[in-house]
Amino acid sequence: MTAESIETRGFEAEVARLLHLMVHSVYSEKEIFLRELISNASDACDKLRYAALTEPALTADDPNFRVEISLAKDARTLTIADNGIGMSKDELIANLGTIARSGTSAFVEQLSGDAASDVSLIGRFGVGFYSVFMVAEAVEVVSRRAGSDEAWSWESDGAGTYRLKPATRAGRGTTVTLRLREGEDEFLDAWRLKRIVKTYSDHIALPVILKAEADEAQTDGEQKEDETLNSASALWTRPKSEITAEQYAEFYRHAGHAADEPWATIHWKAEGTIEYTGLLFIPGTRPFDLFDPKRESRLKLYVRRVFITDSCEALLPGYLRFVKGIVDSADLPLNISREMLQESPLTAKIRSGLVKKILSELEKRAGDDGFKTFWDAFGPVLKEGLYEDFERREQILKLARFKTTKSGDETVTLAEYAARMRPNQTALYFITGDAATVARSPQLEAFKARDIEVLLLSDPIDDFWTGTGLDWEGKPFQSVTRGDIDLSQIPAAEDERKGEDAPEGAIASLIAAAKLALGEAVKDVRVSKRLTDSPVCLVAAAGDMDMHLARLMRAARGRDAAPDEARILEINPRHPLVKALAARAEGDGAVDALDDAAHLLLDQARIVEGEAPSDPAAFARRLSEVMVRAVA
């Protein structure tokens, strides 16, 4: 082989950072690298089994799938080989030289540079192939794509580059050879490897074989034989009574490429007009790619234990994308395409059954102490169902948890909120916005004064589902930032007046002056029924888009998605500043001073809402002039 045939490439920046962490890792559970390699080998065999349904020639010469582990103690190498689908040169580059999975990118973004905290992230995220560099000083991957006569070698020491060159391989599949570091001798011990495979990979549905070492194949006249280390049967086909919690957890990590413990395990067999088995898991922690815009499903579909696809959006709605696991159907055809899956009535029935089972499990556990863990991680995603799934929205609403103006750091159900509603309260009041500021919004002042609890909604989806006409036991949801609010029928819990109103004539003069000064910058200027302490606030008219939703739309899709709309400026007639301005407007106050004051009040209201002044330079000038007059 000539030097020209060897191609040296650099890893992309994200991979380089991840490899640096792996090479310098002191993570205590380094054996996970073997689990990851066996899991990848199993996936490669599953993909080839599916491809062979339409191209039987791909497996004709070697139909028995397997994973083989080989040791060479003298050379300090550990080899994991499979006869799966294999990889071409371009696939080696895509799969091992770059990060294509958004969740892995998010994982890398979490790296701080501090070794201790970065290493702790390994336990929260399955880092797949790259985990080999926790134990290996160099790695070679030789792969031959099924149906191809060409094989390629990928080599790296994890130091920033990798080398590609043509190679030879007797058959299809992939061979990963690790040259172990000094101090990692435990992974050259056959007994240790057997325990690791039994612990982490017993559920793999194809044999994991430990090859007899060449120098030990015959000892004292006794022939050493290859040994199958796992049960080699699909876990979901076994009776539940025969499966331990540890076996479920390891299958979850394999099927979901995860590293945490499952929060819930759901295993059942549906029988009747259609038959299928489901083994589903709700993760214990939020995956890094949960909010990826693609909203991809994490379920693997099998048909009579033959792998079909690991991305089947037809089986679960987007709001349940956090669920991982497998579905094995006895009725779907083996050669079903993605398009057929989307349109098949059998798929629709399976989907309905899966959703029903998942929501039923959540209902069972809704009263447990651990439900808060689930809701904190996946509540914002489950609430997407309130907007998308009209059939089950009431069921989801009963599961929902909300922070309120009275709940502090805890959350409450709508049933608990309804039990605390004030006499004559006819709506469930809510406010949407950023979590850090929503509880301090001036629009809440009159509600607090009357001891009315308000739902604090800070997830982006809240702006959408609250506008769908959903109600709770006949009472509608009503935004405190939209339309005119009339709380006169609800008795005040405390004195909300905070002094006397400015005279009606003076307020009328101020409102007229403000309208004249602000022109089309506001839709209206009016006396507020919701303010008790702040001088002003902005509200949306009853038929207009909520201000927070408009900001989200502009951030996601550009200004054209939600053009700036003029809002209603409400003023508090009891506030000292408003009363002083009203007195000046009624008298012979300077027109320029009132003009500046009106614009400053509008900008103040915008700032409180989390928006910038419409003209920052003019705002700074007016503020400086006011300060000069105040100290002059």
Order of alpha helices (4+ residues) and beta strands (2+ residues): beta-alpha-alpha-beta-beta-alpha-alpha-alpha-beta-beta-beta-beta-alpha-beta-beta-beta-beta-alpha-beta-beta-beta-beta-beta-alpha-alpha-alpha-alpha-alpha-beta-alpha-beta-alpha-beta-alpha-beta-beta-alpha-beta-beta-alpha-beta-alpha-alpha-alpha
